[in-house]
Amino acid sequence: MKILEDYFYYYDLARDDEKSKAQLISLFSNEIEFVLNGDRKQGMDSWKSFLDMFFEGTLDIKHMYEGWKPVPGESGAYETKWAVCGKRATGDVYTLTGVDKARLDAEGKIVYLENIPDTANAFDKYKNI
């Protein structure tokens, strides 16, 4: 489960550090399926596009999370509650809370990641990636 712990660690560093961004990307399967507010995307190209758009609009970000736990009744699935604070490129600050669900593939890479924010439509601007 170290890979899931590394996810938040490298996500917070990736905005300003290309090596950390490469490390973050390496945690994911090329067949990654990710879901933002119910909007489903597939493949590494979509994941990289999302990251580029997100980091382009972000000056700083910091995640806190409770720790990844198995999801009852879902084999190989894990979830954690999280909170994030950030500063957008516009200078605005924000906070969000929610739950992430993830599954790992046979190689131990993240093949599925679902971000379920408590704020409806928190990721609407990323629907067109």
C-alpha positions as CSV (number, residue, x, y, z in Angstrom):
1,M,0.0,0.0,0.0
2,K,3.0,2.3,0.0
3,I,2.1,3.3,-3.6
4,L,-1.2,4.8,-2.3
5,E,0.7,6.6,0.5
6,D,3.1,7.9,-2.2
7,Y,0.2,9.2,-4.3
8,F,-0.6,12.2,-2.0
9,Y,3.1,12.8,-1.2
10,Y,4.1,13.2,-4.8
11,Y,0.9,15.0,-5.8
12,D,1.7,17.8,-3.4
13,L,5.3,18.1,-4.8
14,A,4.6,17.6,-8.5
15,R,3.5,21.1,-9.2
16,D,7.0,22.5,-8.7
17,D,9.2,19.5,-9.3
18,E,9.4,17.5,-12.6
19,K,11.1,14.6,-10.9
20,S,8.2,14.3,-8.4
21,K,5.7,14.7,-11.2
22,A,7.4,11.8,-13.0
23,Q,7.3,9.8,-9.8
24,L,3.6,10.6,-9.4
25,I,2.9,9.4,-13.0
26,S,4.9,6.2,-12.5
27,L,2.5,5.2,-9.7
28,F,-0.3,4.7,-12.3
29,S,-1.1,2.0,-14.8
30,N,-1.2,3.0,-18.5
31,E,-4.8,1.8,-18.3
32,I,-5.7,4.2,-15.5
33,E,-9.4,4.9,-15.2
34,F,-10.1,8.0,-13.0
35,V,-13.4,9.6,-12.0
36,L,-13.8,13.2,-11.0
37,N,-17.3,14.1,-9.7
38,G,-18.7,11.1,-11.6
39,D,-17.0,12.1,-14.9
40,R,-15.0,9.1,-16.1
41,K,-11.7,9.4,-18.0
42,Q,-9.4,6.6,-19.2
43,G,-5.8,6.2,-20.2
44,M,-2.5,7.7,-19.3
45,D,-2.8,10.5,-21.8
46,S,-6.0,11.7,-20.1
47,W,-4.4,11.4,-16.7
48,K,-1.4,13.5,-17.8
49,S,-3.7,16.1,-19.4
50,F,-5.6,16.4,-16.2
51,L,-2.4,16.8,-14.2
52,D,-1.1,19.5,-16.6
53,M,-4.3,21.4,-16.4
54,F,-4.6,21.1,-12.7
55,F,-1.0,22.2,-12.0
56,E,-1.2,25.0,-14.5
57,G,-4.0,26.6,-12.4
58,T,-2.4,25.9,-9.1
59,L,0.3,27.7,-7.2
60,D,0.4,25.5,-4.1
61,I,-1.5,22.5,-2.7
62,K,-1.4,20.3,0.5
63,H,-3.3,17.1,1.1
64,M,-4.1,15.5,4.5
65,Y,-5.7,12.1,4.6
66,E,-6.8,9.5,7.2
67,G,-5.0,6.5,5.7
68,W,-6.0,4.0,3.1
69,K,-8.4,1.2,4.3
70,P,-9.9,-1.8,2.4
71,V,-13.4,-1.2,1.0
72,P,-15.7,-3.8,2.5
73,G,-17.1,-6.1,-0.3
74,E,-14.8,-4.7,-3.0
75,S,-11.8,-6.9,-3.5
76,G,-8.6,-5.0,-4.0
77,A,-10.2,-1.6,-3.4
78,Y,-9.1,1.0,-0.9
79,E,-10.5,4.3,0.3
80,T,-9.5,7.3,2.4
81,K,-11.0,10.5,3.6
82,W,-9.0,13.5,2.6
83,A,-8.9,17.3,3.0
84,V,-6.9,19.7,0.8
85,C,-6.0,23.3,0.9
86,G,-4.6,25.1,-2.1
87,K,-3.9,28.4,-3.8
88,R,-5.0,28.9,-7.4
89,A,-2.9,30.7,-10.0
90,T,-5.4,33.6,-9.5
91,G,-4.3,34.0,-5.9
92,D,-7.6,32.6,-4.5
93,V,-7.3,30.1,-1.7
94,Y,-9.6,27.1,-1.3
95,T,-10.3,24.0,0.8
96,L,-12.1,20.8,-0.2
97,T,-12.8,17.6,1.6
98,G,-13.9,14.2,0.3
99,V,-13.1,10.5,-0.2
100,D,-10.8,8.8,-2.7
101,K,-11.3,5.2,-3.8
102,A,-8.5,3.3,-5.5
103,R,-7.7,-0.1,-6.9
104,L,-4.2,-1.5,-7.8
105,D,-3.5,-3.8,-10.7
106,A,-1.4,-7.0,-10.5
107,E,1.8,-5.0,-10.9
108,G,0.9,-2.9,-7.9
109,K,0.1,0.3,-9.9
110,I,-3.0,2.4,-9.5
111,V,-5.4,1.3,-12.2
112,Y,-8.5,3.0,-10.8
113,L,-8.9,6.3,-8.8
114,E,-12.2,7.9,-8.0
115,N,-12.2,11.3,-6.3
116,I,-15.5,12.0,-4.5
117,P,-15.4,15.6,-3.2
118,D,-18.0,16.7,-0.6
119,T,-18.6,19.8,-2.8
120,A,-20.7,19.1,-5.8
121,N,-19.2,19.9,-9.2
122,A,-15.7,20.6,-7.7
123,F,-14.0,19.4,-10.8
124,D,-16.3,20.6,-13.6
125,K,-13.7,22.6,-15.3
126,Y,-11.7,19.4,-16.1
127,K,-14.6,17.7,-18.0
128,N,-13.1,18.5,-21.4
129,I,-9.8,16.8,-21.0
